[in-house]
Amino acid sequence: MKFQKKDKSTLLLTTIFLLIIMLSIFIDMDKFIPHFSEYSLLFFPLLYIIDIFESIRYSKNKPENEIRIKNSNDNYINIIPFIFGSIFCCFAILFFFATENEKILAVLYFISGLIFIFKGLIFIPSVLIKNENGKLYLENGKETNSFEIEHIESLEILKNTINLNLQNNKKYIFSHLELNATEIEKTKCFITKHFGMRIENK
């Protein structure tokens, strides 16, 4: 199973919502959808709920032939849910005590903040390393590549890159990673177990 952060239904919902938001710039959507301006921000936590379920499902059914490690942007991306969650929760608390008639809306915003924070706690790293029918498959965003094992002479795992020394003195650098010592060791163990190739140490 290949983990995807957004499936087709999520992308469709996002597209529809963004179109409605764009229309609201020119049209008073509250006339057609009562209280639209007040509840519109709650749509984003709804998308996160879908993403949370996908992340939990992936974590419980993680394939043995693949691992996930961090790229250089993951730490920044991971902190975003905590920032939004804190903003939503603080706003909800202030709004709850400042209003008399919108207590339910304030509670919904607080719950939304908790959803954001929970999403940050179950973050799935972006980089995929996989044994794909005996080939070493590497994926980092739009960068994807697969290599026949017999074409790889040795491999070196560093903090920011995985360097492949290929036949005919060719090299491939899998870059934009951000690995700590534990993740480096985990990656070495995975590659040794599934491919049995030589890993250089520095």
C-alpha positions in Angstrom: 0.0 0.0 0.0 1.4 3.4 -1.0 0.5 6.1 1.5 -0.9 9.3 0.0 -1.6 12.4 2.0 -4.6 13.3 0.0 -6.8 10.9 -2.0 -9.0 12.0 -4.9 -12.1 12.7 -2.7 -10.0 15.0 -0.5 -8.7 16.9 -3.5 -12.2 17.2 -4.9 -13.5 18.6 -1.7 -10.6 21.0 -1.4 -11.2 22.2 -5.0 -14.9 22.8 -4.5 -14.3 24.7 -1.2 -11.6 26.9 -2.7 -14.0 27.7 -5.6 -16.6 28.7 -3.1 -14.1 30.9 -1.2 -13.2 32.6 -4.5 -16.8 33.3 -5.2 -17.3 34.7 -1.7 -14.9 37.5 -2.6 -17.4 38.7 -5.2 -20.7 37.4 -3.7 -22.1 37.5 -0.2 -22.2 33.8 0.4 -24.1 34.2 3.7 -27.2 35.0 1.6 -27.1 31.5 0.1 -25.4 29.6 2.9 -26.4 30.9 6.3 -23.4 31.7 8.6 -20.9 30.7 5.8 -18.4 33.3 6.9 -18.4 32.1 10.5 -18.1 28.3 9.7 -15.9 28.4 6.6 -12.6 28.0 8.5 -13.9 24.7 10.0 -13.5 23.1 6.6 -9.7 22.8 7.0 -9.9 20.8 10.2 -12.3 18.5 8.4 -9.7 17.8 5.7 -7.2 17.1 8.5 -9.6 14.5 10.0 -9.4 12.6 6.7 -5.7 12.9 6.7 -5.5 11.7 10.3 -7.5 8.6 9.4 -5.2 7.9 6.4 -2.1 8.3 8.6 -3.4 6.0 11.3 -4.4 3.4 8.7 -0.9 3.6 7.1 0.8 3.3 10.5 -1.2 0.2 11.5 -0.7 -1.5 8.1 2.8 -0.3 7.2 4.3 -2.6 4.6 7.4 -4.5 5.7 9.1 -3.7 2.3 9.3 0.0 2.9 10.3 2.7 5.4 9.7 6.4 5.7 12.4 9.0 6.6 12.4 12.7 6.8 13.3 15.2 4.2 14.7 18.7 4.8 11.2 20.3 4.8 9.4 17.8 7.1 10.3 19.6 10.4 8.8 22.8 9.1 5.7 21.1 7.7 5.2 19.2 11.0 5.2 22.3 13.1 2.4 24.0 11.0 -0.5 21.9 12.6 0.8 22.9 16.1 0.8 26.6 15.1 -2.7 26.5 13.6 -3.9 24.4 16.5 -2.7 26.8 19.1 -4.2 29.8 17.2 -7.6 28.0 16.9 -7.6 27.0 20.6 -6.6 30.5 21.9 -9.2 32.2 19.6 -11.9 29.8 20.7 -11.2 30.4 24.4 -11.3 34.2 23.9 -14.4 33.9 21.7 -16.2 31.7 24.2 -15.9 34.2 27.0 -16.5 37.2 24.7 -19.8 36.1 23.2 -23.1 35.0 24.6 -24.8 33.6 21.6 -22.0 31.7 19.8 -20.8 29.3 22.4 -21.2 26.3 20.1 -19.1 28.0 17.4 -16.4 28.7 19.9 -16.4 25.0 21.0 -16.2 23.9 17.4 -13.1 26.1 16.9 -11.5 24.7 20.0 -12.1 21.1 18.8 -10.7 22.2 15.4 -7.5 23.4 17.2 -7.2 20.0 19.0 -7.6 18.3 15.6 -4.7 20.3 14.2 -2.5 19.5 17.2 -3.3 15.8 17.0 -2.4 15.8 13.3 1.0 17.1 14.2 1.5 14.2 16.6 1.0 11.5 14.0 3.1 13.1 11.2 4.3 10.7 8.5 7.7 11.4 7.0 7.8 12.3 3.3 10.7 10.2 2.0 9.9 6.7 0.9 12.5 3.9 0.5 11.1 0.6 -0.8 11.9 -2.8 -2.1 9.9 -2.8 -5.3 10.1 -6.2 -6.9 13.8 -6.5 -5.9 14.7 -3.0 -7.0 15.7 -0.1 -4.7 12.9 2.5 -5.1 13.5 6.0 -3.8 10.9 8.8 -3.6 11.2 12.3 -2.3 8.4 14.6 -3.5 8.6 14.7 -7.3 11.9 12.9 -7.3 11.5 9.2 -7.9 14.0 6.6 -9.0 14.6 2.8 -8.9 17.8 0.9 -9.3 18.6 -2.7 -10.1 20.5 -4.1 -7.1 23.2 -5.6 -9.3 23.9 -2.1 -10.7 24.7 -0.7 -7.3 28.3 -1.3 -6.1 28.0 0.4 -2.7 25.9 2.8 -0.8 26.6 5.5 1.7 24.0 7.0 4.1 24.7 10.5 5.5 22.7 13.1 7.4 21.5 14.9 4.2 22.0 12.4 1.4 22.1 8.8 0.4 24.9 8.3 -2.1 24.8 5.4 -4.6 28.0 4.3 -6.3 26.9 2.7 -9.5 28.6 0.6 -12.1 30.9 2.3 -14.7 31.9 4.9 -12.0 28.5 6.5 -12.1 27.0 8.1 -9.0 23.5 9.0 -7.8 22.8 11.4 -4.9 19.5 11.1 -3.2 19.4 14.5 -1.5 17.4 16.9 0.6 17.2 14.5 3.6 17.4 15.3 7.3 18.4 12.2 9.2 19.5 11.8 12.8 21.8 9.0 14.0 18.8 6.8 14.8 17.2 7.2 11.4 20.5 6.6 9.6 20.9 3.3 11.5 17.3 2.3 10.8 17.9 3.0 7.1 21.1 0.9 7.1 19.3 -2.0 8.8 16.4 -1.8 6.3 18.7 -1.8 3.2 20.9 -4.5 4.6 17.9 -6.7 5.4 16.1 -6.3 2.1 19.0 -5.8 -0.4 22.1 -7.2 1.3 24.3 -4.6 -0.4 27.5 -3.1 0.9 27.1 0.1 2.9 30.1 2.4 3.3 30.8 3.9 6.8 32.4 7.2 7.5 
